[in-house]
Amino acid sequence: MRSLKADFFNYLREFGSYDKRSMFGGTGIFINNAMYAILTDQSIFLRGGEGLDQQLTALDCNKFKHIKRSTTAVVNYYDVTQLFLYNKELCGELVKKSITVSQKEKAYKQSGHNKRLRDLPNMRLTLERMVKKAGVPDVNCFMSLGAAEVYRKVRNSHGKDLDVKLLWMFAGAMDGCHWTLLKEDRKQGLLEAIEG
């Protein structure tokens, strides 16, 4: 006899190809790197979000609880096992909504709209304040200006005696790496850009 978990894996193929990874003591199901479901041996949980939370709560779907040693984490995934077993049509609609919500949230997180400057590599609160004071209000502006222009703006507002390391830190933040990993030709190009 096949397990419930195997049946659900098979069922999810209807909604597109997916990846699976160990998550929260179960298996996380992902489409385009956006996680929308958790499977355990006995239960199936769908990710909530937007209006889906209210709909799943109204259907008496309980939230997933991950118990780890002395702590319990309640995450925004809802048990749809009974719907899967007894109302596949409604379950299918919920799966589609969950996929849509998870992909939207993933795209939003990657867009930079919800990131703060201090969340970027090399950045911290003091640098975020310095950059904002120089007239660079957010991550999108920071990224569109480029490291050399942000450095110039900070130098204009904070004085000429800035360490060039700050330029490397801005460039690393934009490249998504620690500033010490910048290649020499990249550094040279940045130096030429701030002098030009």
Sequence and secondary structure as in RCSB ss.txt:
>XXXX:A:sequence
MRSLKADFFNYLREFGSYDKRSMFGGTGIFINNAMYAILTDQSIFLRGGEGLDQQLTALDCNKFKHIKRSTTAVV
NYYDVTQLFLYNKELCGELVKKSITVSQKEKAYKQSGHNKRLRDLPNMRLTLERMVKKAGVPDVNCFMSLGAAEV
YRKVRNSHGKDLDVKLLWMFAGAMDGCHWTLLKEDRKQGLLEAIEG
>XXXX:A:secstr
   HHHHHHHHHGGG   EEEEETTEEEEEETTEEEEEE SS EEEE  TTHHHHHHHTT  EEEEEETTEEEEE
EEEE HHHHHH HHHHHHHHHHHHHHHHHHHHHHHHTTT  GGGSTT  HHHHHHHHHTT  SHHHHHHH HHHH
HHHHHHHH S   THHHHHHHHHHHTS GGG  HHHHHHHHHHHH 
